[in-house]
Amino acid sequence: MIAHHVKNAVEGQMLAATLFMQASNAKPDKPVGLATGGTMDGVYQQLVANSFKPGFKHAFALDEYDGISPGSKNSYLHELTEKFSKALDWSGQLHVPGQGLYAHEAGNQEFEEALADLGPLSVQLLGIGTNGHIAFNEPGSDFASRTRRVELHQETVSANSIYFDDPQSMPTHANTQGLATIAQADMLLLVVLGEHKQAALTKSIRHPDQSTPLAALLEHPKLVLVTDQEF
Ligand code: PGA
């Protein structure tokens, strides 16, 4: 693992944006992997600030709430459409588990097949949850897991329900790339910013085991960490 220590969140988001641009520009015929959440919002804002013009034609999302309407403001398809595609004036194709082409029973298998056909990804953006989840691979997830429907942990439901107008309406399940799916990317760009992530990061790196999904990715040949935390 290559670790970049930064002073604060803004510096981290700027560095992550620069590394993402370099990695995707180096392989413009390959798709990229996108993530959602507060950390990535800032990374995408930095891409916009840099007037980034993507060369890639396809982007794969890590995960999506199960059964959520694509038009819901809480759907990750909506979030990526607004904060990535529209913000960068990018007209490529977003592939989101459980949405659009993949919104039916065999959808997760077809998502894997599309990724195999078009991939490997030049770079996959990753965050980590306060409980250590990677995408919606919660603690205890199989390291050999592929894209599938999962139940969300209570801590994830509590952390994310604040974004829903009616917190009770937050879905309890999601479709997520598996840990073995994520590991296929040529480069993993893990962005961990803020004190609230420090415990999860330290545990995942210092005491990796089945309860820390990041453990499945620590031996990846090109895992790049950007963090403002000690670990
Ligand atoms: P966050 O989410 O960037 O909103 O903290 C990251 C995650 O839960 O994986």
Residues whose N, C-alpha, C, O or C-beta is under 5 A from the ligand:
A	BS01	PGA	T36 G37 G38 T39 M40 G127 I128 G129 H133 A135
